[in-house]
Amino acid sequence: MTTNEQLELRFNGMQTRVFGRRRESRAARAQWWFARMRETVANAMDWSAPAEPHAEQLWIPGANRSLKV
């Protein structure tokens, strides 16, 4: 038997999905997500840079030993 029509397979009697509808819902979710991210960035606080720490010299015991070869 030969046919030029596409065959459809279904699993356990489930209806086939309409892919255009799925694509629309995916685009709507992406649009919602990016709107929330833009809102988050717009409402973000500006943090001031931390001040430079004061220079501190430490004495490390045993650091002044000389190496004998």
N, CA, C and O of each residue as an XYZ file, in Angstrom:
276
protein
N       0.848     -1.180      0.000
C       0.000      0.000      0.000
C       0.885      1.230      0.000
O       1.759      1.361      0.857
N       0.681      2.108     -0.917
C       1.432      3.364     -0.963
C       0.452      4.516     -0.850
O      -0.666      4.460     -1.362
N       0.899      5.563     -0.167
C       0.054      6.745      0.004
C       0.940      7.981      0.042
O       2.098      7.896      0.451
N       0.435      9.083     -0.363
C       1.165     10.348     -0.321
C       0.752     11.193      0.881
O       1.209     12.326      1.037
N      -0.108     10.642      1.723
C      -0.570     11.382      2.892
C       0.280     11.030      4.096
O       0.795      9.917      4.203
N       0.422     11.983      4.997
C       1.219     11.766      6.214
C       0.411     10.949      7.213
O      -0.782     11.186      7.400
N       1.062      9.991      7.850
C       0.405      9.170      8.853
C       0.547      9.816     10.220
O       1.579     10.423     10.505
N      -0.448      9.701     11.058
C      -0.393     10.225     12.416
C      -0.371      9.068     13.389
O      -1.137      8.115     13.250
N       0.501      9.151     14.367
C       0.560      8.142     15.411
C       0.106      8.776     16.714
O       0.491      9.902     17.032
N      -0.702      8.062     17.457
C      -1.174      8.553     18.753
C      -0.824      7.534     19.812
O      -0.805      6.333     19.544
N      -0.543      8.011     21.024
C      -0.204      7.129     22.122
C      -1.379      7.030     23.077
O      -1.821      8.044     23.617
N      -1.884      5.847     23.292
C      -2.990      5.567     24.206
C      -4.209      6.439     23.952
O      -4.880      6.863     24.893
N      -4.496      6.703     22.703
C      -5.686      7.456     22.359
C      -5.593      8.952     22.632
O      -6.600      9.655     22.538
N      -4.398      9.457     22.971
C      -4.259     10.891     23.227
C      -4.303     11.658     21.913
O      -3.841     11.178     20.878
N      -4.861     12.840     21.975
C      -4.921     13.664     20.774
C      -3.546     14.272     20.501
O      -2.754     14.498     21.416
N      -3.287     14.526     19.240
C      -2.013     15.154     18.884
C      -2.062     16.620     19.285
O      -3.123     17.245     19.285
N      -0.899     17.156     19.625
C      -0.821     18.558     20.039
C      -0.792     19.477     18.828
O      -0.308     19.113     17.756
N      -1.304     20.637     19.023
C      -1.213     21.656     17.995
C       0.036     22.471     18.339
O       0.063     23.181     19.344
N       1.051     22.367     17.511
C       2.340     22.970     17.850
C       2.302     24.496     17.820
O       3.052     25.133     18.559
N       1.467     25.090     17.006
C       1.366     26.544     16.970
C       0.912     27.096     18.315
O       1.403     28.129     18.769
N      -0.023     26.406     18.944
C      -0.533     26.850     20.250
C       0.558     26.747     21.312
O       0.688     27.633     22.158
N       1.339     25.676     21.273
C       2.429     25.502     22.226
C       3.470     26.599     22.043
O       4.009     27.123     23.018
N       3.744     26.937     20.809
C       4.725     27.981     20.518
C       4.238     29.329     21.055
O       5.030     30.110     21.583
N       2.947     29.599     20.923
C       2.394     30.846     21.448
C       2.536     30.916     22.964
O       2.899     31.961     23.505
N       2.256     29.823     23.648
C       2.348     29.842     25.102
C       3.805     29.974     25.537
O       4.085     30.623     26.545
N       4.721     29.383     24.810
C       6.141     29.514     25.123
C       6.585     30.962     24.950
O       7.335     31.483     25.775
N       6.132     31.610     23.894
C       6.475     33.013     23.661
C       5.873     33.899     24.744
O       6.504     34.861     25.180
N       4.661     33.580     25.178
C       4.020     34.371     26.237
C       4.778     34.226     27.557
O       4.957     35.207     28.278
N       5.224     33.005     27.878
C       6.007     32.804     29.098
C       7.333     33.547     29.032
O       7.761     34.150     30.016
N       7.984     33.505     27.873
C       9.252     34.214     27.712
C       9.034     35.720     27.847
O       9.835     36.413     28.474
N       7.963     36.216     27.264
C       7.660     37.643     27.356
C       7.419     38.038     28.812
O       7.893     39.086     29.249
N       6.698     37.225     29.562
C       6.452     37.490     30.981
C       7.764     37.480     31.761
O       8.006     38.363     32.583
N       8.615     36.477     31.502
C       9.892     36.345     32.216
C      10.781     37.567     31.987
O      11.314     38.130     32.943
N      10.944     37.977     30.737
C      11.812     39.110     30.445
C      11.240     40.415     30.982
O      11.997     41.313     31.349
N       9.929     40.532     31.033
C       9.320     41.723     31.643
C       9.664     41.780     33.130
O       9.966     42.853     33.653
N       9.621     40.631     33.819
C       9.979     40.598     35.249
C      11.460     40.922     35.449
O      11.816     41.621     36.398
N      12.318     40.425     34.574
C      13.756     40.696     34.701
C      14.056     42.175     34.465
O      14.887     42.759     35.161
N      13.376     42.785     33.480
C      13.560     44.225     33.245
C      13.102     45.030     34.456
O      13.743     46.010     34.836
N      11.995     44.614     35.058
C      11.479     45.281     36.252
C      12.468     45.145     37.410
O      12.695     46.105     38.146
N      13.044     43.980     37.570
C      14.017     43.747     38.636
C      15.237     44.636     38.455
O      15.721     45.231     39.418
N      15.734     44.728     37.238
C      16.899     45.572     36.968
C      16.552     47.039     37.202
O      17.361     47.783     37.756
N      15.370     47.459     36.791
C      14.964     48.855     36.965
C      14.840     49.214     38.446
O      15.104     50.357     38.820
N      14.444     48.266     39.293
C      14.252     48.531     40.714
C      15.471     48.183     41.566
O      15.410     48.263     42.793
N      16.575     47.798     40.929
C      17.765     47.397     41.679
C      18.387     48.601     42.379
O      18.336     49.727     41.885
N      18.974     48.332     43.541
C      19.646     49.388     44.297
C      21.052     49.595     43.745
O      21.690     48.652     43.277
N      21.527     50.836     43.805
C      22.907     51.117     43.456
C      23.735     51.001     44.723
O      23.492     51.707     45.702
N      24.705     50.115     44.700
C      25.571     49.921     45.849
C      26.824     50.760     45.648
O      27.388     50.795     44.555
N      27.257     51.435     46.708
C      28.494     52.200     46.604
C      29.669     51.240     46.757
O      29.580     50.222     47.443
N      30.766     51.591     46.102
C      31.951     50.733     46.171
C      32.525     50.792     47.585
O      32.530     51.857     48.203
N      33.003     49.676     48.096
C      33.578     49.694     49.440
C      34.868     50.512     49.458
O      35.597     50.562     48.467
N      35.137     51.148     50.591
C      36.353     51.938     50.736
C      37.558     51.016     50.727
O      37.469     49.853     51.121
N      38.689     51.547     50.271
C      39.920     50.762     50.252
C      40.332     50.455     51.691
O      40.303     51.349     52.537
N      40.708     49.231     51.981
C      41.134     48.914     53.342
C      42.498     49.554     53.632
O      43.295     49.801     52.727
N      42.734     49.811     54.907
C      44.015     50.382     55.310
C      45.108     49.345     55.114
O      44.888     48.147     55.293
N      46.289     49.825     54.744
C      47.416     48.922     54.572
C      47.806     48.366     55.935
O      47.855     49.099     56.923
N      48.073     47.104     55.981
C      48.417     46.476     57.240
C      49.605     45.551     57.003
O      49.576     44.698     56.116
N      50.637     45.728     57.797
C      51.810     44.875     57.663
C      51.760     43.826     58.762
O      51.638     44.153     59.942
N      51.853     42.603     58.375
C      51.776     41.493     59.320
C      53.154     40.874     59.508
O      53.960     40.829     58.579
N      53.406     40.409     60.697
C      54.623     39.667     60.976
C      54.240     38.198     61.012
O      53.409     37.777     61.816
N      54.856     37.429     60.133
C      54.572     36.011     60.088
C      55.754     35.283     60.715
O      56.854     35.317     60.164
N      55.554     34.628     61.850
C      56.651     33.928     62.503
C      57.285     32.888     61.579
O      56.588     32.105     60.934
N      58.605     32.893     61.528
C      59.328     31.921     60.712
C      59.483     32.323     59.259
O      60.082     31.580     58.483
N      58.964     33.472     58.868
C      59.045     33.895     57.472
C      60.422     34.434     57.129
O      60.756     34.545     55.949
N      61.234     34.775     58.130
C      62.536     35.367     57.856
C      63.669     34.330     57.893
O      64.845     34.695     57.887
N      63.326     33.080     57.929
C      64.350     32.049     57.933
C      65.035     31.972     56.582
O      64.400     32.163     55.545
N      66.300     31.699     56.593
C      67.025     31.543     55.340
C      67.084     30.061     54.986
O      67.111     29.194     55.859
N      67.103     29.802     53.709
C      67.100     28.438     53.218
C      68.543     28.001     52.991
O      69.280     28.680     52.276
N      68.958     26.899     53.573
C      70.328     26.392     53.400
C      70.253     25.229     52.420
O      69.473     24.293     52.596
N      71.067     25.309     51.401
C      71.069     24.268     50.373
C      72.239     23.343     50.537
O      72.398     22.404     49.756
